[in-house]
Amino acid sequence: MSLIPSFFGNRRSNMFDPFSLDVWDPFRDFAVSTTRMPETSAFVNTRIDWKENPEAHVFKADVPGLKKEEVKVEVEDDRVLQISGERNVEKEDKNDTWHRVERSSGKFMRRFRLPENAKMDQVKASMENGVLTVTVPKLEVKKPDVKAVEISG
């Protein structure tokens, strides 16, 4: 009995085995090179989360394997936060035979336009366990003074 429906190519597979090589591949008809990518290849899969809490805007970027010296955090005058860096290609040894290359290498850059309430002069960044955290404090929002008006009549 096939565990994957016939519209996936009528192939038998064990969908419960995460290492099974016999699974439906939507890209199998595309020509894919298994050779090493050039150093200029884009490292576009840097994932960044942006959340806002009452005190700050917090950005978290996955940059596994990078040192803090290899990542740059910059703030531009027009309220733009830029996170960039580069992951170098692993050195090849002539005796090595590569079977699969999935880790990205090359340069990456992400830019975010921050809202008016961002304190651009107090941005802080830290890295721990391959996660870059950039904290942009928010300006304190002054609550409007409310004055009760007596109703006559």
Accessible surface in RSA format (square Angstrom, percent):
REM  Atomic radii and reference values for relative SASA: ProtOr
REM  Chains: A
REM  Algorithm: Lee & Richards
REM  Probe-radius: 1.40
REM  Slices: 20
REM RES _ NUM      All-atoms   Total-Side   Main-Chain    Non-polar    All polar
REM                ABS   REL    ABS   REL    ABS   REL    ABS   REL    ABS   REL
RES MET A   1   184.41  95.5 129.12  85.5  55.29 131.6 102.85  87.4  81.56 108.1
RES SER A   2    41.69  35.2  19.83  26.5  21.86  50.3  20.22  43.1  21.46  30.1
RES LEU A   3    61.62  34.3  42.77  30.6  18.85  47.4  46.62  32.7  15.00  40.4
RES ILE A   4    25.06  14.3  24.10  18.0   0.96   2.3  24.44  17.6   0.62   1.7
RES PRO A   5    66.64  48.6  53.34  48.6  13.29  48.3  65.91  54.4   0.73   4.5
RES SER A   6    81.82  69.1  65.43  87.3  16.39  37.7  32.00  68.1  49.82  69.8
RES PHE A   7   155.19  77.6 118.95  73.7  36.24  94.3 130.31  79.0  24.88  71.2
RES PHE A   8    50.74  25.4  49.39  30.6   1.35   3.5  50.02  30.3   0.72   2.1
RES GLY A   9    41.13  50.7   0.00   N/A  41.13  50.7  22.87  62.8  18.26  40.9
RES ASN A  10   115.30  79.5  95.55  92.3  19.75  47.6  17.84  42.9  97.46  94.2
RES ARG A  11    79.98  33.6  75.09  38.3   4.89  11.7  36.70  50.2  43.28  26.2
RES ARG A  12   151.25  63.5 145.53  74.2   5.73  13.6  70.38  96.2  80.88  49.0
RES SER A  13    16.48  13.9   1.01   1.3  15.47  35.6   8.80  18.7   7.68  10.8
RES ASN A  14    73.83  50.9  70.93  68.5   2.89   7.0  23.88  57.5  49.95  48.3
RES MET A  15   110.79  57.4  81.84  54.2  28.94  68.9  65.95  56.1  44.84  59.4
RES PHE A  16   148.56  74.3 122.09  75.6  26.48  68.9 127.39  77.2  21.17  60.6
RES ASP A  17    56.65  39.7  49.43  49.2   7.22  17.1  11.99  28.2  44.66  44.5
RES PRO A  18   115.92  84.5  74.60  68.0  41.32 150.2  87.87  72.5  28.06 174.4
RES PHE A  19   171.39  85.7 154.44  95.7  16.95  44.1 159.94  97.0  11.45  32.8
RES SER A  20    23.13  19.5   8.88  11.9  14.25  32.8   7.68  16.4  15.45  21.6
RES LEU A  21   164.85  91.8 136.81  97.9  28.04  70.5 139.35  97.9  25.50  68.6
RES ASP A  22    62.34  43.7  58.89  58.6   3.45   8.2  32.77  77.1  29.57  29.5
RES VAL A  23    64.84  42.7  61.98  56.1   2.86   6.9  62.41  54.2   2.43   6.6
RES TRP A  24   103.88  41.7  88.96  43.1  14.92  35.0  79.25  42.3  24.63  40.0
RES ASP A  25    60.30  42.2  58.10  57.8   2.20   5.2  19.49  45.9  40.81  40.7
RES PRO A  26    71.60  52.2  49.01  44.7  22.60  82.1  52.56  43.4  19.04 118.4
RES PHE A  27   129.87  65.0 127.97  79.3   1.90   4.9 127.97  77.6   1.90   5.4
RES ARG A  28   110.01  46.2  79.50  40.5  30.50  72.6  40.32  55.1  69.69  42.2
RES ASP A  29   131.52  92.1  96.78  96.3  34.73  82.1  37.69  88.7  93.82  93.6
RES PHE A  30   132.66  66.4 121.46  75.2  11.21  29.2 124.27  75.3   8.39  24.0
RES ALA A  31   112.42 103.4  69.39 107.1  43.03  97.9  80.25 113.0  32.18  85.2
RES VAL A  32   112.59  74.1  81.83  74.1  30.76  74.1  86.63  75.3  25.96  70.4
RES SER A  33    83.40  70.5  51.80  69.1  31.60  72.8  53.91 114.8  29.49  41.3
RES THR A  34    96.35  68.5  83.18  84.3  13.16  31.4  57.98  77.9  38.37  58.0
RES THR A  35   100.48  71.5  87.40  88.6  13.08  31.2  78.58 105.5  21.90  33.1
RES ARG A  36    53.01  22.3  33.87  17.3  19.14  45.6  17.59  24.0  35.41  21.5
RES MET A  37   100.10  51.8  91.31  60.4   8.79  20.9  84.36  71.7  15.74  20.9
RES PRO A  38    92.07  67.1  80.05  73.0  12.02  43.7  92.03  76.0   0.03   0.2
RES GLU A  39   127.15  73.0 115.64  87.5  11.51  27.4  33.75  65.3  93.40  76.3
RES THR A  40   128.63  91.5  97.01  98.4  31.62  75.4  85.92 115.4  42.71  64.6
RES SER A  41    22.09  18.7  12.11  16.2   9.99  23.0  21.07  44.9   1.02   1.4
RES ALA A  42    68.50  63.0  43.69  67.4  24.81  56.4  47.93  67.5  20.57  54.5
RES PHE A  43     7.68   3.8   7.40   4.6   0.29   0.8   7.44   4.5   0.24   0.7
RES VAL A  44   119.25  78.5  96.42  87.3  22.84  55.0 103.53  90.0  15.72  42.6
RES ASN A  45    70.54  48.6  59.65  57.6  10.89  26.2  19.25  46.3  51.29  49.6
RES THR A  46     2.55   1.8   0.88   0.9   1.67   4.0   2.25   3.0   0.30   0.4
RES ARG A  47   160.66  67.5 157.99  80.5   2.67   6.4  57.71  78.9 102.95  62.4
RES ILE A  48    24.60  14.0   0.07   0.1  24.53  59.1   0.36   0.3  24.24  65.8
RES ASP A  49   102.18  71.6  97.82  97.4   4.36  10.3  27.36  64.4  74.82  74.6
RES TRP A  50   103.24  41.4  68.73  33.3  34.51  81.0  66.85  35.6  36.39  59.0
RES LYS A  51   118.49  57.8 112.95  69.3   5.53  13.2  66.42  59.8  52.07  55.5
RES GLU A  52   100.24  57.5  67.53  51.1  32.70  77.9  20.52  39.7  79.72  65.1
RES ASN A  53    50.07  34.5  44.40  42.9   5.68  13.7  25.45  61.2  24.63  23.8
RES PRO A  54   114.21  83.2  86.84  79.2  27.37  99.5  94.59  78.1  19.62 121.9
RES GLU A  55   121.71  69.9 111.73  84.5   9.98  23.8  66.70 129.0  55.01  44.9
RES ALA A  56     7.55   6.9   7.55  11.6   0.00   0.0   7.55  10.6   0.00   0.0
RES HIS A  57     2.21   1.2   2.21   1.5   0.00   0.0   1.94   2.0   0.27   0.3
RES VAL A  58    14.92   9.8  14.04  12.7   0.89   2.1  14.04  12.2   0.89   2.4
RES PHE A  59     0.61   0.3   0.36   0.2   0.25   0.7   0.45   0.3   0.16   0.5
RES LYS A  60    89.95  43.9  86.33  53.0   3.62   8.6  38.65  34.8  51.30  54.6
RES ALA A  61     0.59   0.5   0.39   0.6   0.20   0.5   0.39   0.6   0.20   0.5
RES ASP A  62    76.72  53.7  73.96  73.6   2.76   6.5  18.56  43.7  58.17  58.0
RES VAL A  63     0.00   0.0   0.00   0.0   0.00   0.0   0.00   0.0   0.00   0.0
RES PRO A  64    79.56  58.0  76.39  69.6   3.17  11.5  77.47  64.0   2.10  13.0
RES GLY A  65    79.07  97.5   0.00   N/A  79.07  97.5  42.74 117.3  36.33  81.4
RES LEU A  66    14.37   8.0   3.00   2.1  11.37  28.6   3.35   2.3  11.03  29.7
RES LYS A  67   135.13  65.9 129.86  79.7   5.27  12.5  82.48  74.2  52.65  56.1
RES LYS A  68   149.53  72.9 136.51  83.8  13.02  31.0  79.74  71.8  69.80  74.3
RES GLU A  69   134.63  77.3  96.24  72.8  38.38  91.4  72.33 139.9  62.30  50.9
RES GLU A  70    59.58  34.2  46.27  35.0  13.31  31.7  28.67  55.4  30.91  25.2
RES VAL A  71    19.71  13.0   2.53   2.3  17.18  41.4   3.46   3.0  16.25  44.1
RES LYS A  72   116.26  56.7 113.13  69.4   3.14   7.5  63.10  56.8  53.17  56.6
RES VAL A  73    44.79  29.5  16.11  14.6  28.68  69.1  16.11  14.0  28.68  77.8
RES GLU A  74    68.56  39.4  63.68  48.2   4.88  11.6  26.20  50.7  42.36  34.6
RES VAL A  75    56.48  37.2  24.54  22.2  31.94  77.0  24.54  21.3  31.94  86.6
RES GLU A  76    61.70  35.4  55.12  41.7   6.58  15.7  31.52  61.0  30.18  24.6
RES ASP A  77   155.14 108.7 121.65 121.1  33.48  79.2  43.97 103.5 111.17 110.9
RES ASP A  78    76.24  53.4  67.95  67.6   8.29  19.6  42.81 100.8  33.43  33.3
RES ARG A  79    64.01  26.9  64.01  32.6   0.00   0.0  17.68  24.2  46.33  28.1
RES VAL A  80     5.49   3.6   5.49   5.0   0.00   0.0   5.49   4.8   0.00   0.0
RES LEU A  81     0.00   0.0   0.00   0.0   0.00   0.0   0.00   0.0   0.00   0.0
RES GLN A  82    23.38  13.1  23.31  17.0   0.07   0.2   0.27   0.6  23.11  17.5
RES ILE A  83     0.41   0.2   0.41   0.3   0.00   0.0   0.41   0.3   0.00   0.0
RES SER A  84    16.76  14.2  16.76  22.4   0.00   0.0  11.54  24.6   5.22   7.3
RES GLY A  85    14.83  18.3   0.00   N/A  14.83  18.3  11.10  30.5   3.73   8.4
RES GLU A  86    63.96  36.7  61.68  46.7   2.28   5.4  15.18  29.4  48.78  39.8
RES ARG A  87    39.75  16.7  39.21  20.0   0.54   1.3  21.75  29.7  18.00  10.9
RES ASN A  88   105.67  72.9  86.46  83.6  19.21  46.2  31.41  75.6  74.25  71.8
RES VAL A  89    27.97  18.4  16.70  15.1  11.27  27.2  17.44  15.2  10.53  28.6
RES GLU A  90    88.54  50.8  75.09  56.8  13.45  32.0  36.82  71.2  51.72  42.2
RES LYS A  91   182.53  89.0 167.83 103.0  14.71  35.0 118.73 106.9  63.81  68.0
RES GLU A  92   101.13  58.1  67.58  51.1  33.56  79.9  23.29  45.0  77.84  63.6
RES ASP A  93    76.97  53.9  67.23  66.9   9.74  23.0  23.42  55.1  53.55  53.4
RES LYS A  94   208.68 101.8 171.40 105.2  37.29  88.8 124.75 112.3  83.93  89.4
RES ASN A  95   135.11  93.2 103.47 100.0  31.63  76.2  29.74  71.6 105.37 101.8
RES ASP A  96    75.94  53.2  54.71  54.5  21.23  50.2  14.27  33.6  61.67  61.5
RES THR A  97   105.61  75.1  81.24  82.4  24.37  58.1  54.67  73.4  50.94  77.0
RES TRP A  98    83.64  33.6  59.25  28.7  24.40  57.3  61.18  32.6  22.46  36.4
RES HIS A  99   155.15  84.8 128.65  89.4  26.50  67.8  90.60  93.4  64.55  75.1
RES ARG A 100   161.97  68.0 142.17  72.5  19.80  47.2  43.40  59.3 118.58  71.9
RES VAL A 101    36.59  24.1  12.39  11.2  24.20  58.3  15.50  13.5  21.09  57.2
RES GLU A 102   126.63  72.7  92.17  69.7  34.47  82.1  41.67  80.6  84.97  69.4
RES ARG A 103   174.75  73.4 160.41  81.8  14.34  34.1  76.23 104.2  98.52  59.7
RES SER A 104    23.31  19.7  17.01  22.7   6.30  14.5   3.80   8.1  19.51  27.3
RES SER A 105    13.03  11.0  12.36  16.5   0.67   1.6   6.52  13.9   6.51   9.1
RES GLY A 106     1.34   1.7   0.00   N/A   1.34   1.7   1.27   3.5   0.07   0.2
RES LYS A 107   146.96  71.7 137.10  84.1   9.86  23.5  80.23  72.2  66.73  71.1
RES PHE A 108    12.36   6.2   2.32   1.4  10.04  26.1  10.17   6.2   2.19   6.3
RES MET A 109   108.55  56.2  83.75  55.4  24.80  59.0  69.99  59.5  38.56  51.1
RES ARG A 110    85.64  36.0  83.94  42.8   1.70   4.0  21.80  29.8  63.84  38.7
RES ARG A 111   114.11  47.9  86.90  44.3  27.20  64.8  31.43  43.0  82.67  50.1
RES PHE A 112    28.06  14.0  23.52  14.6   4.54  11.8  28.01  17.0   0.05   0.1
RES ARG A 113   145.56  61.1 124.88  63.7  20.68  49.2  55.60  76.0  89.96  54.5
RES LEU A 114     0.99   0.6   0.00   0.0   0.99   2.5   0.28   0.2   0.71   1.9
RES PRO A 115    49.64  36.2  39.60  36.1  10.04  36.5  49.40  40.8   0.24   1.5
RES GLU A 116   130.37  74.9 118.65  89.8  11.72  27.9  61.20 118.4  69.17  56.5
RES ASN A 117    37.73  26.0  34.76  33.6   2.97   7.2  19.38  46.7  18.35  17.7
RES ALA A 118     7.98   7.3   0.00   0.0   7.98  18.1   0.00   0.0   7.98  21.1
RES LYS A 119    48.46  23.6  44.97  27.6   3.49   8.3  16.77  15.1  31.69  33.8
RES MET A 120    42.69  22.1  30.62  20.3  12.07  28.7  30.79  26.2  11.90  15.8
RES ASP A 121   129.40  90.6  88.08  87.7  41.32  97.7  51.43 121.0  77.98  77.8
RES GLN A 122    79.44  44.4  73.15  53.5   6.30  15.0  24.37  51.9  55.07  41.8
RES VAL A 123    36.58  24.1   9.94   9.0  26.64  64.2   9.94   8.6  26.64  72.3
RES LYS A 124   144.89  70.7 138.97  85.3   5.92  14.1 100.92  90.8  43.97  46.8
RES ALA A 125    55.68  51.2  19.70  30.4  35.98  81.8  21.40  30.1  34.28  90.8
RES SER A 126    71.47  60.4  62.15  82.9   9.32  21.5  48.59 103.5  22.88  32.0
RES MET A 127    50.15  26.0  16.48  10.9  33.67  80.2  16.15  13.7  34.00  45.0
RES GLU A 128   129.91  74.6 119.93  90.7   9.98  23.8  47.29  91.5  82.62  67.5
RES ASN A 129   142.59  98.3 100.65  97.3  41.94 101.0  39.23  94.4 103.36  99.9
RES GLY A 130    19.36  23.9   0.00   N/A  19.36  23.9   8.52  23.4  10.84  24.3
RES VAL A 131    48.04  31.6  46.58  42.2   1.47   3.5  46.58  40.5   1.47   4.0
RES LEU A 132     7.14   4.0   6.87   4.9   0.27   0.7   6.87   4.8   0.27   0.7
RES THR A 133    30.07  21.4  28.67  29.1   1.40   3.3  18.82  25.3  11.25  17.0
RES VAL A 134     0.33   0.2   0.33   0.3   0.00   0.0   0.33   0.3   0.00   0.0
RES THR A 135    44.27  31.5  44.25  44.9   0.02   0.0  28.88  38.8  15.39  23.3
RES VAL A 136     0.00   0.0   0.00   0.0   0.00   0.0   0.00   0.0   0.00   0.0
RES PRO A 137    29.12  21.2  29.12  26.5   0.00   0.0  29.12  24.0   0.00   0.0
RES LYS A 138    31.29  15.3  23.18  14.2   8.10  19.3   6.20   5.6  25.09  26.7
RES LEU A 139    90.01  50.1  86.57  61.9   3.44   8.6  86.57  60.8   3.44   9.2
RES GLU A 140   159.05  91.3 130.40  98.7  28.65  68.2  55.04 106.5 104.01  84.9
RES VAL A 141   119.58  78.7  94.81  85.8  24.78  59.7  98.48  85.6  21.10  57.2
RES LYS A 142   174.85  85.3 149.42  91.7  25.43  60.6 103.38  93.1  71.47  76.1
RES LYS A 143   170.76  83.3 161.31  99.0   9.45  22.5 105.06  94.6  65.71  70.0
RES PRO A 144   112.59  82.1  93.65  85.4  18.95  68.9 104.24  86.1   8.35  51.9
RES ASP A 145   133.97  93.8 101.36 100.9  32.61  77.1  39.91  93.9  94.06  93.8
RES VAL A 146   140.35  92.4 104.10  94.2  36.25  87.4 107.17  93.1  33.18  90.0
RES LYS A 147   176.30  86.0 154.77  95.0  21.53  51.3 101.98  91.8  74.32  79.2
RES ALA A 148    96.95  89.1  68.09 105.1  28.85  65.6  76.17 107.3  20.78  55.0
RES VAL A 149   123.78  81.4 100.31  90.8  23.47  56.6 103.52  89.9  20.25  54.9
RES GLU A 150   165.41  95.0 134.18 101.5  31.24  74.4  57.98 112.1 107.43  87.7
RES ILE A 151   161.76  92.0 134.87 100.5  26.88  64.8 138.67  99.9  23.09  62.7
RES SER A 152   106.57  90.1  79.58 106.2  26.99  62.2  50.14 106.8  56.43  79.1
RES GLY A 153   126.15 155.6   0.00   N/A 126.15 155.6  64.07 175.8  62.08 139.0
END  Absolute sums over single chains surface
CHAIN  1 A    12619.0      10098.8       2520.3       7018.5       5600.6
END  Absolute sums over all chains
TOTAL         12619.0      10098.8       2520.3       7018.5       5600.6
